[in-house]
Amino acid sequence: MHVLVLGVVLFAAASRWLHSFVLTRTDLATAGTVFSGVFVQAVPFLVFGVLVSGLIAAFVPADRLARWLPQRSGAAIVAAAAGGALIPGCECGSVPVARRLFGDGSTGAAALTFMLAAPAINPVVLVATAVAFPGQPQMVAARAGASLLTALTMGVLWARLGRPEWITRRLRSPAVAHDSSRWVLFVEAARHDFLQAGAYLTLGAASAAALHVLVPPWVYEGLAGRPILGILAMALLAFALALCSEADAFVASSLTMVPLVPRLVFLVVGPVVDVKLVAMQVGMFGRPFAIRFAPVAFVVAIASATVVGGALLGGLR
């Protein structure tokens, strides 16, 4: 927070000099326009998302969610996917919630399904995607369908192939919060999520601006002509950037030089597996779980986005 405030003050103090400097450089002016457009459009959705996530963290305990799940594995997986679609939240918050939900049998598979569905197909993310891609409802449908398919597939795979001994990290017993302290928990959770997600949004907006200015046009022409290469490149970019799911659609929409299907892959892979999520999964579930789950989820997300994108977005081009 102190670094953020200091940075804002320094940039405000130097705003006149920065404005004059940017106006003399066409590339910097273009980058500034792209950065501002991505950031300003995404911030309202990011703020709303972290507020809802904070309310869930403070007032909806994970053990209560676990009691609502059906006992049968298949029904629990479908219920968890539906719950993820209805409960807004970012991927950073879904990992600890899923860890609280995790247990033997149906609860474990449902927990992983919820972890992947909640940050990808909740109403905030889908509305943000619709705003980022105006006049393209098929992009919203493709993101929802591919993300749901990924979450359900990973839940079924865990139910059939998962092993409880892969979970090597044990949770501490949570302290019981009094009603009077829940609003404090809400404020802290929302503040933490906003600062963390805001940092990644800034990085993503800056990366989008840099891609527009620094990457030569022939690179994007090559990606457009080689759909498989474009899909792999966008999947790796999503893994490396680690954007918040409530803001990644605005970064993807700014990459107009890349075909729709690779951009869909970017949107589906990001909330499923990236560098920060792998680190969180190691910390919450353990290394044996993460080294098995992350590569499989990466492949399943790419395959789901490619299949659904090919069906709904007019092929791979």
N, C-alpha and C positions, 0 to 999 in steps of 0.2 A: 504494500500500500504506500509506504514512504517513497519507494522508487517511482511508482506511478505518479504520485503527486508532484515529486520533484521534476520528473520528465515533462509533465503538463505545464508546469510553471516556466521551465526553461524554453520550451517550444513557444509558449505564449509571448515570452519576452523577446524572442528572436523572430517573431512572426513576420514583421515587415521585411527584414533582411532575407528570410527564407522565401517570401513571396516574390521579391525582386529576382532572387537567384533562380527560382524555378521558371519564371517567365522567360528567361533568356535561354533555356534549354528545352527543346521540344520533347525530348525523350523523358525528362523529368516531369514535365507538365502532363504527358500521357500517363506516366506511372502514378502521378498524384491523383489524376482523375479516376483511374481504375481503382486505386486503393480507397479513395473516399466513397466511390459508389458502392463497392463491396461492403465496406465497414458500416456506413450509415444505414444501408438497407437491412443489414443483419442484426444490428444492435437491439432494436425493439423485440425481435423474436428471442434473442439471447436473454434479455432481461426477463421477459415473461417466462421463459423456460426455467431459469434458475429460481424464480420465485415459486413456481409450482413444485420444482424439485425440493426446495427448502421446506415447503409445507408438507410434502410427503415424508421427508426425513424426520420432521418434528412430530407429526400427528398420525402417521400410518406405520406402525412398527412392522418389521418384516415377519415376525412370528404370527401376526394377525393375518397377513397375506397368505402365509403357509397354511393356516387353518381353513382358508377359503378354497384351497385346491382340491379337486376330486382325488380319490385314491387310485383309480385306474391310470396307468401310465399314459395311454393315448389321450384320454380325456383331460388329464392334467396338462399335457403339452399344449393342446388346443386352448385350454382355459388360460394358460400363461401367456400365449401369444395374443389372445384377445385382451387380457389385462394390460400387456405392454402397449397395445394399440390405443387403449383408453387413458393410460396414465402418462402424462408428459414427463420427460426427464432426459438428462443427457447421459452419455455412456459412462462418464466418470461416476455418476451416482448409481447407475444400474449395477456395476460390479459389486460394491459392498452390499447392496440389497440382495442380489443373487446369492452372495455368500451366506447371508443370513437365512435365506430360503433353503439353501442346499441341505440335502440329507440323503438317505438311502431310497432306492426305488424311484417312484414317480416324482418325488419332490426334487431330486437332483436333476432329472431331465427337464422338468418344468422350470427350474431355476435358471438353467442355461438358456432355455427358450425365451424366458422373460428378459434375461440380460441382453440378448441380441435384438429382441423385438422392441423393447421400450424406447431406446434412443433412435430407432429408425423409422417407425411407422406410427408414432403418436401424432395427435392432431397438430401440435405446434410445428413439427418438422414438415408435415405434409402441406400445411398452409404456407410455410416459408418456401417450400419447393414450388408451389403454385405461383407465389409472388415472384420468385427468381426466374421462373420460366413462363412468362405471361403468354396466354394463347396456346399453350402446349399441355393440355390436361393429360395427354398420353404419357408425358414424362412423370407426372405425379403417380399415375396408375402403375407405370413400370417400376418406379422406386418402391411403392408399397408392395407390389406383387413379388418382386425379386427379394426384397428384404424379408418379407414374411416367409417365402420359400426357404431362404437361408436359415432363419430361426427355427422353423419346423424341422428341417433336415438335420440340423445339429442336435436338436432335442431327441429326435428318433435315433440318431447315431449313438448318442450317449446312453439312451435307454437300452440299446442292444449291445454296445461294445465297451461302454465306460466301466471303469473299475474304481471303487471307493478308495483303494489304497493309493491312487494317484493324488488324492487330496492330502497333502502333508502339513498344511498350515491349519492350526486350530484357532478358533475364535475365542477371545476373552468374553466372559459373561458381561453383557452390557449393563451399565448402571441404570437403575430405574429413575427416570426423570419425573419430577413433580409437575403438575399442570402449570404452575407459575413459571417454570423454567423452559417450557416448550417454545415460547416465543423467542427466548434467547437462543435456543438451539436453531430455530428457523432463521434468525438473522445471521448467525455464524455460518450455517450451511449455505445460505444464499450468497453471502459475501465471499466465502471460499470458492464456490462454484463460479461466481461471476468473474473473480480475478483470474482463476485458472483458465476458464473458457475464453475470457476476454484476451488473455495473452496468446492463446492459440489462434483466436480470430485475427488478431493483429498480425501474427506470423503468416496466416493464410492469405490475408489481404495483401500483405507485402509480397508474398510469393507470387500471387496472381499478377500483381503489377510488374514484378520482375520478369515473369514469363512473357508478358506482352512486349516488353522493351528489349530484353537481352537475348531471347531465343530468336534466331533468324526464321523468316517465314518458310524457308524450304524444309525446316524440321517438321513443322505442322503439316505441310503438304505431304511429307513422307508418311506421317502418322495417318493422314486421311486416306492415303493410297494403300496402307498396310494395316488393316483393321486389327489383326492379332497383335501386332507390335503396339498399336495405340492402346489396346485393352490392357496389355501388360504394363505399359508405361504409366497409365493413369492409376492402375491398381497399386503400383509401387509408390506413386506420388501420394496417394491417399494414405498409405502406410507411413510414409515419412513425415507428412505435414501434420498428422494427428489433429485434425480440426474438430471442433464441436459440431455435432449433427444438426444443431439448430442454426448453424451459419454456413455449413459447407456448400449448400445449394447455390449461394450467391457467388462463391468462388468458382464452382463448376459452370454456372451460367456465363461468367465473364470469359471463359475459355472458348469463345465462339469459333475459333479456328480448328477445334477438335470435334469430330463427329459425336452424335448423341449417345451412341452405345458406349464408347469409352468413358464419356462423362457419367453415364449411368453406373458403370463399374466403379468409378470414383466415389459416387454417392453411396453405393451399397457396401463397398469394402470398408470405408472409413469408420462407420459406427460398429463394425464387427471386429476388426483387428487393426491396430496401429501400434506405434512404438510405446505410447503411454499406456494403452490398454494391456499390452503384453507385460509391462512392468507392474501394473496394478494386479493382473492375474497371478503373477509370480508371488506378489506380496500377500494376496488374499487366499489363493488356492494352493500355491506351491509350485516349484519348478517342474516336477514331473507332469503336472496337469498342463501347464502353459506350453511346454515344448511339444505336447501332443495336440492340444486344442487349437493353438494359433495357426499352424500350417494347414490343418484340415479346414478350419473356418475360412482361411484365405482362399483356398481352392474352391470351396463350396460357394462362397460369395461371388467369385469371378464367374463360375459356371452358371449360377442362378441369374446374375445380371445379364450375361451374354445371351442366355436362352430367352429370358423374358424380354430383354431389349430387342433381340432379333424378331420377336413376334409382334411387339407393340410399337416399335419405333421405326419399322420399315427396313429391317435388315441391318447389316453391320456397317453400312456407309451412312 
